[in-house]
Amino acid sequence: DMTLLGRYYTEAGFGGGGEVRFVPNSTGAGSFSGFYIDDKVAGAGRYRAAYGQTQQFRNGFRMVADINLVSDFDYFTDFERELNLITSPQILARLEFSRNGPWTSLNVRELRREQLFLDQSSLVQQTLPEIEWRGRSRRLGRSPFYLSYESSLASIQQREKNLPAETTRAPIDADYLRGDVAPTLSAPLSPVPWLEVTPAVSYRYTYYTQHQQTNEESEREIVDEPLSRQLWGAGLEIVGPKLFRVYGQLDDPTAKAYKHSVETRVAYGYAEFFDRRDDIIAFDEYAHKHWGYTEEEHGSLSDFVKSEFGEEAQAFIEFLLNN
């Protein structure tokens, strides 16, 4: 379907736009909207366009598109009425393809983000593209060890625009590659039915083809030299003791059954500290992963489950007793 609209502003003049929503097939949907005005106050054409689509393909991949274009940041405050748009300090465009396998997932993402600052300058960040490959915990053969991992490879650009005239430093102009791999090896143990112990060892290696440093004027500048980061970590999680009680008439297959369980959890984690963290060009969460830390967590969990399946209650009771 299509919706057309026209607006008249007493000072800016006439503007027009519309929205189109479409369904290419049974597994996809999308929309496109836009607005344009020849602004008499600004003396220039101003516009906003947005395109979004989700699509599931037969080969298992899923596409998500969320692309936004705007002529200038002031457009939001001048012509938009939605609060989330007026207060947004950034323009985001994202195109992502993902596929989930039995124990791995693949994501290919292209991202462009422009962020506005109080001095009217902006920072444009984009990946061309970024590839992520993750693996959920999986047992290694017949050994007691389980392996999980996350890895990524990205081509990243970051550039500053419209710096104030009084700014003396050079604008950020970075164009670099980043590779990251982080496996985790764990060995879940259950010496008794009511106790689980899971020790784990992790390692992260990240490589950047550029980094940043402080010059003689105490200003940050981009250096065309590589930077690598290697961090080790370890953790221990203890779940238990697990206590439970089943309420109900266990010999009556039509009776309701209730299970109340209580378990405690204690976790400890440690990761090395990277002393050159200020030299990393910040872009996303990868720049901040695994700073040195030592943490301890503890808590308890209480569940209450009931069955109202009539003749299936007996099978449910047996499940409760065995889990």
N, C-alpha and C positions, 0 to 999 in steps of 0.2 A: 504494500500500500504506500501511498505518497501523500504528504501533507505540505502545502505551500503556505507561506506567510509573508506579509508585508508590514513594515512599520514606518511611521513617520515621526521624526524628532524635530521639534520646532527650530532648533539651531543646527543640528547636524544634517537634517534632510531625510530623504527616503532611503530605505534599506529593504532588502528582501532575502529570503532563504527558504529552506524547506528541510524535510526529513523523508528518507526512503527506508522502509523496512522490507527485508526479503528473506525467503527461505529457499536456498538452492536445492536442498533435498531433505530427506527425513532426519538426517543427522547433523544438520547445520542451520544456522540462523545468523543474520547480520543486519546492520543498519548504517546509514550514512546521513549526516546532518551538516548543514552549513548556513552561514549568514554572511552577507556582504553589504557594505555601505560606503558610499563615496562621501566621506566625512567632510562637511564644509568648514567645520571648526579647525580640524587638523590639516585640512588641505590635501588629503591623501585618501586612497582607498584602504579600508580596514576590513578584516575578515576573521572568521573562525570556522574551522572544519573539523569534524570528528567521524572516525570510521571504526566500527567494531564488528567482529565476527568470530564465531566459534564453529569449528568443523571437525567432525570425526571421519577419518579415512579408513578404507577397508584394510590397509596394511597395518593398522594398529596405531598410527600416529594421530595425534589430536592437535589442531591448530587453534591458537588464541591470538587475535589481533586487536589492539587498542591503540589507535593512532590519532593524535591530536595536533592540529596546526593552528596557529594564531599569529596575526600580523605583529602584535606588540602586547606587552603585559598590561598596559593601560586599557586595552580593549575590555578586559573583564570588568573593571570598575565603571567604565563608561556605558557599557551596553548589556551586561549580563545582570540577571536578577537572582540567580541561585547563589546562596551564601557559600557553598563549598567551592564554587568557581571564583567568586570575588576574592576570597581569602587565600586561594591557592598560590604559593610562590613558585610553582614549577609547571612546565609543560612536558608531558610524558608521551612517548610513542614506543610501543612494544609489539613485536611479532615473535611468537614462540611456537615451536613444534616440539611435542613431547610424546614419549612412548614408554609404557611400563611393561616390563617382562616379568617372568616368574619371581626373580629376585634382584633384577637390575632395572634401572630407569635411565633414559637418555633424554636430555633437553638441549635443544638448539635455539638460542635466543639472540635477537637483535634488539638493542635498547638504545633509545636516545632520550636524554633528560636535560632540560634547560632550566636552571634555577636562578631566580632573581634575588638580588641583595638590596639592602637599604640604600646604598649609594647609586642605585640604578644600573650597576654592572651585573653581568650574568656569567654563569659557568655552564658550558655545554659539555656534557659527558655522553659518550656513546660506545657501544661494543659492536664490532664488525667481523664476525659475530662472537658469541660466547657458547662454548659446548661444555655441558656437564654430563658426567657419567657416574652414577651412584649405584652401590650395591648394598642390599640389606644383609643382615647377619645370616651366614650360611655355614653349615658344618663342612670342614675340610676332610673329605673321605670318611674313614672310620676313626679318625683321631678325635680327641675330646675338645679340639679347638674350633672356634667359629671366627669367620672373617667378614668384616664389613668395611666399606671404603667409600670415599667420595673424591672425585677428581674433576678438574676443569682446565680448559684452555681458552684464552680470550685475547682478542686484539682490542685495545682500549685507546680511546682518544679523549683528551680533556683540554678544553681551550676556554680562556676568559675573553669576554667581549665588553666593550663600552666602559673601560676603566675611567674614572674621573681624571680630568686634566692634571690635577695636583698630585696624582699618584706617581711616585718616583720608581717603584719597582717594575720589573718586566712582567707582563701578563703570563699566566700559566699556559704553556703550550707543550703538552705531553702526547706522545704517540708511541705506545709500547706494547709488548706482549707479556702475558702473565700465565704461568703454568702452575698448577697446584695439585698435589696428590696427598691423601691422608687415609692410610689404612688403620684399622683397629682390630686387634686380635684379642679374643676373650675366651674363657674356659669355664662355662657354667658348671657348677657342682651342686649336687643334692645328696649329701651324706645320709640324711634322714628325710622322710616324706614331708615333714613340716618345716624344713629349712633349705634355703637356696643361697649359695655363695657364688658370686661372679667376679673374679679378678679380670682386669683388662689392661692392655698396653697399647698406646697409640703413638703414631709418628706422623708428622706433617712436614712436607717439603714444598716451598713456594719459590718460584724463580721469576724475577722481573728484569726486563731488558733496560729499564731506566729506573732512577730513583731521584729523590729530592734531598737537598742539603741546605744548610744555612751559610750564606756568603759573609763577607767582611762587614756588610751593613746590616747584619742580622735579619736578612730577608731570605725567604725560601726561593730556591731556584731548581729547575729541572736539570739533572745531569745525565748525559747519555752514556751511562756505565751500568752494568748489571748489578743486581742485588739478589742474594739468595737467603732463605730463611729455613732453618732446620730446628724442629722442636719435638721433644719427647714428652710423653705424658703417661700417667698410670692412674688406675682407679680400682676401687673395691666396693661392691654392693652386696649387702646382706639383707635378705628378705626372710623374716621369720623370727620367732616361731609363729606358725599359722594355727590358729584355734578356731574351731567351728562347732556348731550344734544344729541339728536338724529337728524341727518341731513338726508334729503331725503324727497320724496313725500310719506307721510304716507298713502294716499288714492290710491296709484298706486301699485298693487300687483306685477308688473314686474320691479319696480324701485329698484335701489341699495339703501342700507341703511347704515348709518354710526353712530357709537356711540362713543362719546368722554367723558370719565369719569375721575374725579380727586378725590382722597381721601387722607386724612392725617392719620398718625399713630403715636401714642405716647405709649411707653412701659416703665415700671419701674419694676425693680427686686431687691430682697434682699435675701441673704442666709447667714446663720450663719458661723462663722469661727471655724475651728477645730484646737485647739492649739497643738495637737500631730501629726500633719501631717508628720513630719520628722520621726516618728516611723513606718509609713506604709512602707512595702516592695513594692517598685514600680514595677509594671509589665505591666499594660496597663492603659487606660484612667480612670478606676475606682478609681485609687489611687489619681487622681487629680480632681474628680468631686465635685462640690459644695464647693470649698474653699470659705471663707467668701468674699462677694462682695456686692456692691450696684451699680447698673448701671441704666442709663436712655438712652433711644433711642427715636429718633423722625425722621420723614421723610414724604415724600409724594409720591404717585403713580399716574401716568397718563397713561391711556390706550386709544387706538384708534382701534376700531373694525369695519370691514365692511362686507357686505353681497353681494354676486354676484350669488345668487341662482335662479334668475328669478322668477318663480311662487311661490317659497317658501319664497320670501322676506317678504311678509306680516306676515307670522308666525314668521320670525326672528325679525321683528319690534316689534311685540307684546312681544317677549321674552326680547328685549332690554328695553322696557318701564317698564316691571315688575321686572327687576333685576338691 
